[in-house]
Amino acid sequence: MGNGPYFIVVEGLDGSGKTTQIEHLRDYFQARGEACYLTAEPTDLPTGKFIRRVLRGQEHVDPRTLAALFAADRVEHLFHATEGILTKLAAGYHVISSRYYFSSLAYQSEYVDPAWVANLNRLAKATLPADLTLFLDLDPAVSMQRITGRGEGSELYETLEKLRQVREDFHRAFAVYGQGERIVVVDAGDAEGRVAERIVAEIQKL
C-alpha cells in the first residue's frame, strides 16, 4: 500500500451491504492510525437534498433533469469549500464514498442517453477518478429481499425488474466508461467478514 490519501468509491445495488463494508473499511484505516472521511451521493448539500425529495416521490422532474441534478450534486461533492472531496483529500483524509459517477451511468441509462449522462459527468471523471472502485455485486433478488426487510418506504428504483436492469447497466458502464480505472467486482453474496477481507486485500494493492 502506497502513501495515499486515497479516494475509494463503493458501488452496488441497494441492499448490497455498502454501508456495512464502508464502516469496516473506515475501521481498518483508523486501526492503522489513518484519518478517514465517509461520504455518499446524493450528498447532504442542498443539491443532494433536492434529489432525495425526487427519489421519494415528493417532487417530480424529467429523467434528464434528474440526471443533470446528480451531475450537479457531484460537482458540489468534489469542489465544496469545506465538505468537498478535494478539500478532504488535501487535508490528508482517505475519502470513501458510497456511489459516484458509475451510479449515474447505471441508474439513469434506462431513461436517458448514456453518452449524454457520461458527458454530464466528464468534469468529475477528468478531475478525480477514484483510486479504487469496488462494486459489491449481488443477485437482484437478494438485494430486493434485503431492501424489503428494512421496512423503509421504497424509492424510485426499488423493484426487482429495475434492480436487474441497473445491475446490467453497472457492468456495461464499467466496460464502456471504465477504461484506465481500477474497478474490482466483489461477490456481495458472500459472508460479511469475507467480503470485508476481500476489500482490504484490494486496498493493500494500492
Phi, psi and omega in degrees: 000127179285200187277321185076203001292156185253149170252113185242131180247135176246117180248163177159167175292158171300140182088001182276357177095019182304309184300313181300313183290326176296321178293320176300318182293319176301315180299322179298311180296318182294325178296334177272002180077023182251134182287144188220136178240124180261136180214175184203159171239140355300152184281180172267007177283167184306322178299315182292324180295322179293319178301317180300322178298321179294314182296330179274359179083012180277339175228152179235124179226162175297144180306327179292324177296318180296317178299319179291324178297317178299319179295320179294317179298325180292323176297315176300318181300320180286313196255355182306136190299325182248323185260359187289152180300317182297321178298315182293318178298318180296331179277000175096007178276140160289137179247126177243119182247132170277105180084148176202210191291338178294332176297319177300315181296323183283316187276334186258348186297335181289333188252337187227148179305119183303325180295324178293318177299316180299321179295318177302330186259012181299322181299315181296315182295322180287325184281312187206083168290151181294148172294329179207128172250122178255123177255112179278100188271123185223142174304126182305329179295321178291319177304314181297317178302315182294319179297313181297322181297337179289335179071017177270166175296147182278153178254180188309320190259010191263066166230156185301317181299315180295319181296321177299316180297316182297319180299315177300318183291329174299309182299322178293317181298319178297318182292319187274320189247002186262014183303135176078000180255153178269104183239126182238127177268125182244134179287105183278358177277351180287172179298145184309315181296323181289323177298315180299318179297319180298319181295316179299320179301322179289321178298321183292342178280346183293000000 
